[in-house]
């Protein structure tokens, strides 16, 4: 339990970050975006709040992102995700995101997207 510290970004050579079901609270640190070796991030089933950090757009090798079952919110923040060139699986269900599915229309690599129980429009 607790918060995810800003200095997590110092783990720049980490390829997988899985912190599922850790009762984490607060916002996702901006420094997550400098973990340039990440290919898989799972922060699901925690109590993260607020918007996604725009720095997430710097995770160019990211293939798997699961942020489901938190209290994340925003609409413009999803734009950061649409430009991840290698993202194949995206799980955002059970959050408070807004926007529309068309935001992801330009992604050629995205194979799975889960937006259930969000406020996303078709």
DAWO-V274960 format. One record per residue. N is the residue number from 1. SS is DSSP state (H for helix, E for strand, L for the rest). NEAR is the number of other C-alpha atoms within 12 Angstrom. D_CENTER is the distance of its C-alpha to the mean C-alpha in Angstrom with 1 decimal. Layout:
N | SS | NEAR | D_CENTER
N | SS | NEAR | D_CENTER
This chain:
1 | L | 16 | 19.2
2 | E | 16 | 18.7
3 | E | 21 | 16.0
4 | L | 26 | 13.8
5 | L | 19 | 16.2
6 | H | 19 | 15.8
7 | H | 17 | 17.8
8 | H | 20 | 15.2
9 | H | 25 | 14.8
10 | H | 18 | 18.4
11 | L | 20 | 17.3
12 | L | 20 | 17.0
13 | L | 16 | 18.4
14 | L | 22 | 16.1
15 | L | 20 | 14.9
16 | E | 25 | 13.2
17 | E | 28 | 11.5
18 | E | 21 | 11.9
19 | L | 26 | 12.4
20 | L | 22 | 12.7
21 | L | 20 | 15.4
22 | L | 19 | 16.1
23 | L | 19 | 16.7
24 | E | 25 | 14.6
25 | E | 25 | 14.9
26 | E | 22 | 14.3
27 | L | 27 | 11.5
28 | L | 38 | 8.8
29 | L | 29 | 11.1
30 | H | 24 | 11.5
31 | H | 26 | 12.9
32 | H | 36 | 9.8
33 | H | 33 | 10.3
34 | H | 28 | 13.7
35 | L | 32 | 13.1
36 | L | 27 | 14.1
37 | L | 24 | 15.1
38 | L | 31 | 11.8
39 | L | 31 | 11.8
40 | E | 30 | 10.0
41 | E | 33 | 7.3
42 | E | 30 | 8.0
43 | L | 38 | 7.7
44 | L | 32 | 9.2
45 | L | 28 | 12.5
46 | L | 31 | 12.6
47 | E | 30 | 13.5
48 | E | 35 | 10.8
49 | E | 29 | 12.0
50 | E | 22 | 11.9
51 | L | 29 | 9.9
52 | L | 35 | 6.7
53 | L | 29 | 8.6
54 | H | 27 | 10.0
55 | H | 26 | 10.4
56 | H | 34 | 7.1
57 | H | 30 | 9.6
58 | H | 27 | 11.8
59 | L | 37 | 10.2
60 | L | 26 | 12.7
61 | L | 28 | 13.3
62 | L | 37 | 9.9
63 | L | 28 | 11.0
64 | E | 34 | 9.0
65 | E | 36 | 5.4
66 | E | 36 | 6.1
67 | L | 43 | 5.1
68 | L | 33 | 8.6
69 | L | 31 | 11.6
70 | L | 36 | 10.7
71 | E | 30 | 12.1
72 | E | 35 | 9.4
73 | E | 31 | 11.3
74 | E | 25 | 12.2
75 | L | 25 | 13.0
76 | H | 18 | 13.3
77 | H | 25 | 9.8
78 | H | 34 | 8.8
79 | H | 28 | 11.4
80 | H | 26 | 9.3
81 | H | 42 | 7.6
82 | H | 33 | 11.1
83 | L | 28 | 12.6
84 | L | 32 | 10.9
85 | L | 24 | 14.3
86 | L | 26 | 13.7
87 | L | 35 | 10.7
88 | L | 28 | 12.6
89 | E | 30 | 10.6
90 | E | 33 | 7.8
91 | E | 34 | 8.0
92 | L | 37 | 7.5
93 | L | 27 | 11.1
94 | L | 27 | 12.9
95 | L | 33 | 11.2
96 | E | 29 | 13.1
97 | E | 35 | 11.4
98 | E | 28 | 14.3
99 | E | 21 | 15.3
100 | E | 21 | 16.4
101 | H | 25 | 15.6
102 | H | 16 | 17.6
103 | H | 22 | 14.8
104 | H | 30 | 13.7
105 | L | 17 | 17.4
106 | L | 16 | 17.7
107 | L | 24 | 15.5
108 | L | 16 | 18.0
109 | L | 23 | 16.0
110 | L | 25 | 13.8
111 | L | 17 | 15.8
112 | E | 19 | 13.9
113 | E | 28 | 12.0
114 | E | 26 | 12.1
115 | L | 29 | 12.2
116 | L | 21 | 15.1
117 | L | 19 | 16.1
118 | L | 28 | 14.1
119 | E | 21 | 16.3
120 | E | 26 | 15.6
121 | E | 15 | 18.8
122 | L | 14 | 20.2
